[in-house]
């Protein structure tokens, strides 16, 4: 039981890191970026190429995946995304879905359609016993890294000047620019940061979730579930939602494998009925 709980928490942590960039772009920037999974896939493939072709350490691949996907996100934001900030949501959805299909086709062409594998460092492989509970070393590593990132993200958005400028830019763009805030730069850096987090999540998730060209389509629904259940007004909402969904998904597939994949959707429906605006939204509930 405790092992399942631990694996579920690790899975939930990973879901949060993968989805938190979407939380930022959707909740703070009011942009529906369904191509978020494509950035995660990019981070995963960066790790695969660096490790399998060039023999670079896994520990160096993680920051490299963050930086490369952040730079890619910055380039795409400046050349494509910025022109759709004021477009309606349907245009944003169609545009980002187009990016997804292009990414899937590109990954299949350059990397092939097979599942990609990575060899973790020996110290992260296998399991260890803690008070009689079998704990995967890599899952423990994932929990620690993702917890630190979640705390850092919360502090950045709520306690720093950059977070204040971002909220001001979202609330009233014209007033923010009148106060001297460079709104395009704030949005570009925010989008790049969210893309980098997705890439980092994709790099860390390559071993747990697997990696192949359909990754953005396969996990898009999971990202949307985390954001819809957790809400977009806070970071803590999606974090708790990811934990609940991760544990429910792992436990469901273990205890009721026949209907395991449907457990997460049942939980989503229940949570949206009880808290339709998000777990910590002030307007949630009835």
Secondary structure by P-SEA (a helix, b strand, c coil): caaaaaaaaaaaaaaaaacaaaaaaaacccccccaaaaaaaaaaaaaaaacccccccaaaaaaaaaaaaaaaaaaaaaccccccccccaaaaaaaaaaaaaaaaaaaaaaccccbbbbbccccccbbbbcccbbbbaaaaaaaaaaaaaaaaaaaaacccaaaaaaaaaaacaaaaaaaccaaaaaaaaaaaaaaaaaaaaaaaacccccccccccccaaaaaaaaaaaaccccaaaaaaaaaaaaaaaaaaaacccccccaaaaaaaaaaaaacccccccccccc
